[in-house]
């Protein structure tokens, strides 16, 4: 245990000596500059804003009616009358055209829309929480200004 303490003390002294020149070159910045640096470099705030934007498309998709599906297929071409030259009306071909439309019952479309809006609201609150870092930065700036004026 004593060997660990004896080994740690020189490293702490070396670290302190190396960081002192960095502290001497520190510059005071304005509150507006501190806020702009925080906003431009904070990945949490940028990600939260992007999530809110993406949730808007989720609300649009949840409120939209399902699209109909149209499909066509051809089967049972008779070799004697369906292949070769001649008019198209003389050919014997079985064709199927299918139109499908999903009809939602029981208010599921409304429930989807409400769920998407709640998700969007939750993401907006998350973005506000991420932006609360501005208050922390402002408090740190004011604290640094206070301590700068208190030093002789």
C-alpha positions as CSV (number, residue, x, y, z in Angstrom):
1,X,0.0,0.0,0.0
2,X,2.8,2.4,0.8
3,X,4.5,1.7,-2.5
4,X,1.4,2.8,-4.4
5,X,1.2,6.1,-2.4
6,X,4.9,6.8,-3.0
7,X,4.4,6.1,-6.7
8,X,1.3,8.3,-7.1
9,X,2.7,11.4,-5.6
10,X,5.4,12.1,-8.3
11,X,2.8,11.6,-11.0
12,X,0.4,14.1,-9.4
13,X,3.3,16.6,-9.2
14,X,4.2,16.0,-12.8
15,X,0.6,16.4,-13.9
16,X,0.2,19.6,-12.0
17,X,3.4,21.1,-13.5
18,X,2.3,20.2,-17.0
19,X,-1.2,21.8,-16.6
20,X,0.0,25.0,-15.0
21,X,1.1,26.6,-18.4
22,X,-2.3,25.6,-19.8
23,X,-4.1,27.5,-17.0
24,X,-1.9,30.5,-17.6
25,X,-3.1,30.8,-21.2
26,X,-6.8,30.6,-20.3
27,X,-8.9,33.4,-21.6
28,X,-12.0,35.0,-20.2
29,X,-15.0,34.7,-22.6
30,X,-18.3,36.4,-22.7
31,X,-21.5,34.8,-21.7
32,X,-22.9,34.9,-25.3
33,X,-19.7,33.3,-26.6
34,X,-19.9,30.5,-24.0
35,X,-23.5,29.8,-24.9
36,X,-22.8,29.8,-28.6
37,X,-19.9,27.4,-28.1
38,X,-22.1,25.1,-26.0
39,X,-24.9,25.1,-28.5
40,X,-22.7,24.5,-31.5
41,X,-20.7,21.7,-30.0
42,X,-23.2,19.9,-27.8
43,X,-24.1,16.7,-29.5
44,X,-26.9,15.9,-27.1
45,X,-28.7,19.1,-28.1
46,X,-28.2,18.5,-31.8
47,X,-29.4,14.9,-31.5
48,X,-32.5,15.9,-29.5
49,X,-33.4,18.5,-32.2
50,X,-33.0,16.0,-35.0
51,X,-35.2,13.5,-33.1
52,X,-37.9,16.1,-32.7
53,X,-37.8,16.8,-36.5
54,X,-37.9,13.1,-37.3
55,X,-40.9,12.6,-35.0
56,X,-42.8,15.2,-37.1
57,X,-42.7,12.8,-40.0
58,X,-43.9,10.0,-37.8
59,X,-47.0,12.1,-36.9
60,X,-47.6,12.7,-40.6
61,X,-47.3,9.0,-41.4
62,X,-49.5,7.9,-38.5
63,X,-52.3,10.3,-39.6
64,X,-52.2,9.2,-43.3
65,X,-54.7,6.6,-44.6
66,X,-53.1,3.4,-45.9
67,X,-52.4,3.3,-49.6
68,X,-54.4,1.0,-51.8
69,X,-52.5,-1.8,-53.6
70,X,-53.1,-2.6,-57.2
71,X,-51.7,-5.8,-58.7
72,X,-52.1,-7.5,-62.1
73,X,-51.1,-11.0,-63.2
74,X,-51.5,-13.1,-66.3
75,X,-51.8,-16.9,-66.3
76,X,-53.0,-19.8,-68.4
77,X,-51.9,-18.7,-71.8
78,X,-53.2,-21.2,-74.4
79,X,-50.4,-22.2,-76.7
80,X,-52.7,-22.7,-79.7
81,X,-54.5,-19.4,-79.5
82,X,-52.4,-17.3,-77.1
83,X,-49.0,-17.2,-78.7
84,X,-48.0,-16.0,-82.1
85,X,-49.3,-13.4,-84.6
86,X,-52.7,-12.0,-84.8
87,X,-54.9,-9.4,-83.1
88,X,-54.7,-9.1,-79.3
89,X,-58.4,-9.7,-79.0
90,X,-58.0,-13.2,-80.7
91,X,-55.6,-14.4,-78.0
92,X,-56.9,-16.5,-75.1
93,X,-55.2,-15.3,-71.9
94,X,-56.5,-15.4,-68.3
95,X,-55.7,-12.1,-66.6
96,X,-56.4,-11.0,-63.0
97,X,-56.5,-7.4,-61.7
98,X,-56.6,-7.1,-57.9
99,X,-57.3,-3.9,-56.0
100,X,-56.8,-4.0,-52.2
101,X,-57.6,-1.3,-49.7
102,X,-57.0,-1.7,-46.0
103,X,-59.9,-0.3,-43.9
104,X,-59.0,0.2,-40.3
105,X,-61.8,-0.2,-37.8
106,X,-62.1,0.6,-34.1
107,X,-60.2,3.9,-34.2
108,X,-56.7,2.4,-34.7
109,X,-55.8,5.3,-37.0
110,X,-56.6,7.7,-34.3
111,X,-54.7,5.7,-31.7
112,X,-51.6,5.6,-34.0
113,X,-51.9,9.4,-34.4
114,X,-52.2,9.9,-30.7
115,X,-49.2,7.7,-30.0
116,X,-47.1,9.5,-32.5
117,X,-48.0,12.9,-31.0
118,X,-47.1,11.6,-27.5
119,X,-43.8,10.4,-28.8
120,X,-43.2,13.8,-30.4
121,X,-44.1,15.6,-27.2
122,X,-41.7,13.3,-25.2
123,X,-38.9,14.1,-27.6
124,X,-39.6,17.8,-27.3
125,X,-39.3,17.6,-23.5
126,X,-36.1,15.7,-24.0
127,X,-34.8,18.5,-26.2
128,X,-35.7,21.0,-23.5
129,X,-33.9,18.9,-20.9
130,X,-30.8,18.8,-23.1
131,X,-31.0,22.6,-23.6
132,X,-31.0,23.0,-19.8
133,X,-27.2,22.6,-20.1
134,X,-27.3,26.3,-21.1
135,X,-28.4,27.1,-17.6
136,X,-25.5,25.1,-16.2
137,X,-23.1,27.0,-18.5
138,X,-24.6,30.3,-17.5
139,X,-24.2,29.4,-13.8
140,X,-20.6,28.3,-14.4
141,X,-19.8,31.5,-16.3
142,X,-21.3,33.7,-13.5
143,X,-19.4,31.6,-10.9
144,X,-16.1,32.1,-12.8
145,X,-16.8,35.9,-13.0
146,X,-17.5,36.0,-9.3
147,X,-14.3,34.1,-8.4
148,X,-12.3,36.3,-10.8
149,X,-13.5,39.4,-9.0
150,X,-12.8,37.9,-5.5
151,X,-9.1,37.1,-6.2
152,X,-6.7,39.9,-5.1
